Amino acid sequence: MILQLNDLQNLETRYRANLVNSLGGFKSLVLIGTRNEYGQENLATFSSLFHLGANPALCGIIIRPGTPGHNTLGNILNTGFYTLNQVHPGILQQAHQCSAKYPEGMSEFQATGLTPEYIPEIPAPFVSESRVKFACELVQKTEIVLNGTYLIIGKIVYIHVPDGIVGEDGYMDLEAAETLTCSGLDSYHQTRRVGRLAYARPE
């Protein structure tokens, strides 16, 4: 298959979305937990998480605002905090269901049976059933005018991981935690490590 710009623009909408979403390869799969200023909880499926730096510890997500209201973006902007919860096979069905467009006022936690979990320092809910999870404080919001999305940059302020999956050098064995990844819009995958190579040097 060879597609040029005109070919791409003339594709059927859903076909083009599936194709373009697959081009970037495998993506991180997380559930983002937020809560608004009135205590209403929200949980949404995201595949746009990316690493920005380790010192300071930063990560980014791309959010399409959708309708105004108490959604992920609105809650992050109002409270300044959100959690990112990795998905494993035991919660895959619930995680996928969190991508459904529920009516305003309905919590995805309640709709899917996942359990909100709080710690005193973080006003956003974690997913209790998730094994690898962390929390971010909003540090920058940038509008991407080209397609009406926002880049949200968060400072990592809290990390919770199972005992035994972090090595002496800090490497986290996500396969041991059964962390899933995704491709396209709705395809989920387990991983198999091919190898871990030494730090590359010119010599």
Secondary structure, DSSP 8 states (H G I E B T S, - for coil): ----HHHHHTS-HHHHHHHHHHHT--EE-EEEEEE-TTS-EEEEEE---EEEEETTEEEEEEE---SSSSSHHHHHHHHSEEEEEE--GGGHHHHHHTTS---TT--HHHHHT--EEEETTEEEEEETT-SSEEEEEEEEEEEETTTTEEEEEEEEEEEE--TTSB-TTS-B-TTTTT--EEETTTEEE--------------
